[in-house]
Amino acid sequence: MRDGLTLPGPRGAKCWALLARILRSQDPLSRQQLVNELFSEADDPMGALRWSLAELRRRLGMPEALLGNPVIAGLDAGTEVDVAQVASGHLLDPVPRGELLEGIEVQASPAFDTWLLVERQRVAGDVIGALRKEALRAMSAHDHARALTLASAMVDTAPLEEGPHVLLVKAFVAAGDRLSAHRHVAATEAAFLRELGVPPSAALSAAARPPVTPSTAGVSSIATAESLLTAGRAAVGAGAAGSGIATLRGAVAAAEGAGEGRLAATCLFELGSALVHAARGYDDEGAIVLDAARAEATAAGEQEIAAKALTELAYVDVLAARRECAVEGLALAWDVAAPYPRVRAAVAAYDAVHLSDWGRLDSSLERFDEAIDLCRETGSVKRGIWAMAHAARAAYLSGWLAAAERWAKEAQRQAQSERWTAIRPWPEAWHAHVRLAKGEEPSAVRADLESSYALARQLEDPCWEGVTAKVMGLTYVAEGDVDAAMPWLEHAGTACRRINDSYKWLEAEVQVTDAEVALRHGDGDRARTHAEIALQISARGDMPLLLQRAEQVLEQLRGKVAQPA
């Protein structure tokens, strides 16, 4: 688009592909590289490239664009590219639907095919993130028509992801259209069974349920809300997530009719936090509730509750690897939480994890130091344990085994002191990674890890189960028993993807590890399958270290580099 007018698109799939390849590249591309990727089968490859570039300049009306070697985009001033606008968080009108270069298929090299796969995932991630952010805002503002439009566009962009469907169903319910909500649930369940072979989680059908306002004769709405809030918190804290969440839903419904802003904000925050942390598969509904808590708290002048809600909203984006949304959300939460050191400790811990997932390991470790210091200063013991457990992973990925072991052991020691059993599998798993890297006896590592895996299964935590199963498999790899290792790695991948709101970094890590092990031991088909899954997840979530590992597996399968010994 230039000066508010949409420019005519190029003719032919190759021209579209060429334009996208140039505009989406971070660095200028040489003509030879473009020929190798797109025109190697032409009778005159370099001539075909020159003709395509000239055609693009003519159609765009920009004679000075797309010149040189390497080729410089050089678009005229005032020209806007739709995917770049979405990447910066600005939604277009009409809202974007579909995928990058949808319907454009070209005869090209494997390198271009891989590039297109990666870019489609990146653009889809940008689109989903922008749509989701605006949909939450629309729902908080009770702009039901816009919320429905945005959620519908999310479904069009990612029809086999559960989260967009949950948001659309919640938008129908908020608009008072319960019939459409139930119809969409039924249609989505049928589509998932048909296309994926498994139904969506219970979070989808739960999203269609209307809120129920509890009442007790002779008792005010405020008293009802306060009592239910206390009971719901206690139940969630005791591990009874289902009953606790049901009670907190009642607290929210009672508080919304009480006209007391602080109470309503508190009830909404506690419910949203429980949906994110205590339940499995409810992050999308949790985000809707947390955003409502933020809005209610802001209106009531309750800045600390607003800061806590913003912090948890950012954490949801970190888990889902919505990178730009996480950057924006963490920065906002940090600013709003300035008067509240305990909240800032949480923001710093989440930010450190986010930086680690993003591949910025040195910055991540610095942020972990800050987070752990804040936790210590504010007496946030459990938050400090959580931060140390995740710092152990970041240090391990950085190759700092001594630091990783120190953090993992300290997290385990404090967790035992606090009797916080539920956190155990994560630091114990990364301690096991360190022990294997140091060359300790794999059977001894495995014997110590078995209880961590069993605990993860009892907790029904897919992340804990996935990471412990992965390292169990690696103990067999270290012994050279690949036949014993592969079922563990397969199970790790299944566990990580068991719920719709899985931790995307871990999901990609397990998939690429499976691919690397399969490649090393000559199972090319399995290596390709898992590398392609890892490629898609890491591309959409902007996880460059995992993306690089997945690309290396695929390059090795194409014979571009030597197979590992």
Secondary structure by P-SEA (a helix, b strand, c coil): ccccccccccccaaaaaaaaaaaaccccccaaaaaaccccccccaaaaaaaaaaaaaaaacccccccccccccccccccccaaaaaaacccccccccccccccccccccaaaaaaaaaaaaaaaaaaaaaaaaaaaaaaaacaaaaaaaaaaaaaaaccccaaaaaaaaaaaaaacaaaaaaaaaaaaaaaaaacccccccaaaaaaaccbbbbbcccccaaaaaaaaaaaaaaaaaacaaaaaaaaaaaaaaaaaacccaaaaaaaaaaaaaaacccccccaaaaaaaaaaaaaaaaaacaaaaaaaaaaaaaaaaaaacaaaaaaaaaaaaaaaacccaaaaaaaaaaaaaaaaaacaaaaaaaaaaaaaaaaaaacaaaaaaaaaaaaaaaaaaacaaaaaaaaaaaaaaaaaaaccccccaaaaaaaaaaaaaacccaaaaaaaaaaaaaaaaaaccaaaaaaaaaaaaaaaaaacaaaaaaaaaaaaaaaaacccccaaaaaaaaaaaaaaaaaaacaaaaaaaaaaaaaaaaaaaccaaaaaaaaaaaaaaaccccccc
